[in-house]
Amino acid sequence: MSVKAQLEAIIYAAETPVTLDQIIPLVKHSIPGENGVPNDAEVKSLVRAALDELAADYSSADHGIEVRQIAGGYRMSTKPEQHDVVSAFAKSLKPPIRLSLPALETLAVIAYKQPVTVPEISEIRSVDSSGVIATLLDRKLITTAGRKAVIGRPILYKTTKEFLLRFGLKDVTELPSMEEFEKLVAESFQGDLAPAHSAEEEPAPVPDASSSIADASSQSQAEESESAAGSEATEMTETSAAHPPDEAA
């Protein structure tokens, strides 16, 4: 079996990204060296070359998956252009796991500002984030990163390897810009908030009591104004008739 085939089998079978340190001992004896026994440098170079060839093979349009570097290792994942069909398949199996908007906001602040303290997160979000921090810790998306050297020594938080795995990132430098992130969040929640009766005719709005009272009051005021204007015009007409203007001499 070729080294590339072995690498393909290992990466496919692994539940988490496989690192070079994990791969090399497994395939080392399958790689011939110049003197029969390859040294570590030769093995590492050949494994890297085989991984590059494997990634190039899967980059073809005929494949729906690809070999990517994620969180310091190699992993097979579906290609972005197959997102819609894979997402539909996943939703047909079980409800997707989602983060609440407060949790997503807090995670975004930590990802872009790490390491960061809870008071700093709360100041950015303008709301207390202590409860959300506990949720993110339980899901292993964030972890502690020591304490900040200020009064009170608050705990610092940063993202974890699980965060990279969940979001399919090689490292935090692959995070989208803030503009791209806001667009993704808006699109995600717009789909969740789409009305179920979009195909049906929207019912006519029913005015509340206060609106009806306001309309009636406005109409009454308008009628009183018209009546007053009419009375004034009548009075002026009668006055003009009683006291006609002097004729020119």
Secondary structure, 3 states (H helix, E strand, C coil): CCHHHHHHHHHHHCCCCECHHHHHHHHHHHCCCCCCCCCHHHHHHHHHHHHHHHHHHHCCCCCCEEEEEECCEEEEEECHHHHHHHHHHHHHHCCCCCCCHHHHHHHHHHHHHCCEEHHHHHHHHCCCCHHHHHHHHHCCCEEEEEECCCCCCCEEEEECHHHHHHHCCCCHHHCCCHHHHHHHHHHHHHHHCCCCCCCCCCCCCCCCHHHHHHHHHHHHHHHHHHHHHHHHHHHHHHHHHHCCCCCCC
